[in-house]
Amino acid sequence: MLTHSSLWPVAPRPFGDEAFGSWFGRVAAKYGISVLELAESAGVGIDIGDSASTWLGAAVPGTSAVRRLAQLCRMPAAELRRLRPEASEGLTKRFYYCYRCLYLNPADVTTPYWKAQWLSDSGSPCLLHANSGSWLTPSHLKNHPNMRRLLRFISRKRYTVEWSAAR
């Protein structure tokens, strides 16, 4: 169990174009807890929405919270400060993603992540994969409280759609 005073033994580094909520969700997944539980254990205030329904679109928290997270993760605070999604007005209604880009991470093929651009584009189709886009709602995030669980849901959803289409 993570505590306020202990450093986190494992904390993945954020990717250059990753959304803050994605990184925070990946850290929570490393420990098998929700983003809400991770924020509480770190002792930091992060706006993840009502009942953690918008954790993926969470903005980078204030300076003291960033310093605290950086200390827990043993990384420079500047590395976390640069994770700034430019949230669109419709962010609380739906979260766009490109399925292929989500899973085809050229920096680390074992680690899918949510691009900050997807939170600001208001659902512009992916320039690389025209028919690979989809949406999630806040209720999906509420029911899947970290990146591992969210990615498992997305994979199952995609499999079901492809399987149904093949029949």
N, C-alpha and C positions, 0 to 999 in steps of 0.2 A: 504494500500500500504506500502510496506517495504521501508525504507529509509536508507541511509548510517549511520545515527547516532543512530537509534533505535535498541534495542535488539529484537530478534525474539521471539514473544510470544510462539511459538510452534516450536520445532526442535527435530525430532525423533533421538534417539541414534542409532549409527551404530551397526550392528551385527558383531560379531567377524570375520567372513569370508566374509564380504560384500565388494564389489568393491566400491571405492570412488565415481565413477559416479552414482552408484545405490543409495547410500546414498544422494548425492546431488540432484538426480532426485526425491527422496522421499520428500526431504525438499521442492523442487519447487512445487511438487504436493500438499503439505499441503496448499500452498498459491494460487494454481490454476494458476501458471505462468510457463513459460518455464525456463529451466536451464540457458539459456542466460540472461533472465530478472533477475533471481536470482543472478547470478554473477555480473551483472551490479548494482543491488540494494545494494549488499554487498560491492561493490567497490574492488573486487578482480579479478585478472586475472587467468582464468582457461582455459586450452587448451581443448576445446570441439569440435574441428574440424571446417572445413569450413561449415558455416550455421548450426552449432550445429549438425553435422552429425555423430560425434563420442563421444557424451557426456557420454555415458555409459562407455566407456573405458578411461575416463579422469584420468590422474595421479593425485596424491595428489599434490597440488600446493606448492610453496615455503614457507619458514618459516614464513614470514610476513603475507602471505595470510592465512595460517593455523591458526596463532594467531588471526587474524581478524575473521575468521569463528568461531573459538572456543569461542571468546568473544561474538559474536552475538548469539551463541547457548547456552552460559553458560555451557560449558563443557571443560574438560582439553584438551589442544592441542594434547597431546600424544594420545588421543582417535582417533583423526583424522589422525595423522601421521602414525598410524599402518595400515591404509587402503591403501595398496599398491598392486594394481594388477600388475602382471608381464606380461605386454602386449606382445602378440606374434607378429611376423612380419605381419601376415595376418589380424591383428586387424581392420585395416581400410576397409577390404573387407567384413567381416562377423563376427557376434557375436553369438556364440553357447550358448545354454541353454538346460536344462532338464526341460520340462514342469512340471512334478510332483514335482521335488525338488524346482522349482521356487515358486510354490503355497503351498507346504507342509512345511512351516517354523515351526520347532518344538519349537522355542523360542517364537513365537507370530503368532498364526494361522491367524490373521487378517492382517498380513503385509508381503506380498511376497517381496523378494529382489533378486538381482543379485549377485551370488557368484564370488569373485575375481578369483577363480580357473577356471571358465569358460572362462575367458579372456586370460588365459595362457596355456590352454590345447590344443589349436589348434583343438578343436572339438572332443576330445576323448569322446567316448560314456559314459554315466553315468553308473557307476558300479552297482547302485541299480535298475535302470529302463532302461533296454537295448533299448527299442523302444520308448522312450519318448523324445528324443533329436530333436532339430530343430535349425534353423538359422535365424538371422535377418541381414539386410544389413544397411549400413549407411543411405540410403534413408528412411528406416523405422524409424530410430531415428530422422531424420530431420523432418518427418511428425508427430512424436509423441514426443513432446519436454519435457515430464516429465514422471515419473514412472507410475502414474495413467493412463495416456493416452496410454503409451506403453503396460501396462498390459491389458487394455481393448482391444487393437488391438490384442494381443496375444491370449486372450480368444476367441474373435470372429473368429480369424483365425482357432483356434483349433476346435471350434464348427462347422464351415463350413466344415472342413475336415472330422470330425466324422459324420456329418449329410450326407455328400455326400457318404461316405463309407457305411452307413446304408441303402441307397436307392438301 
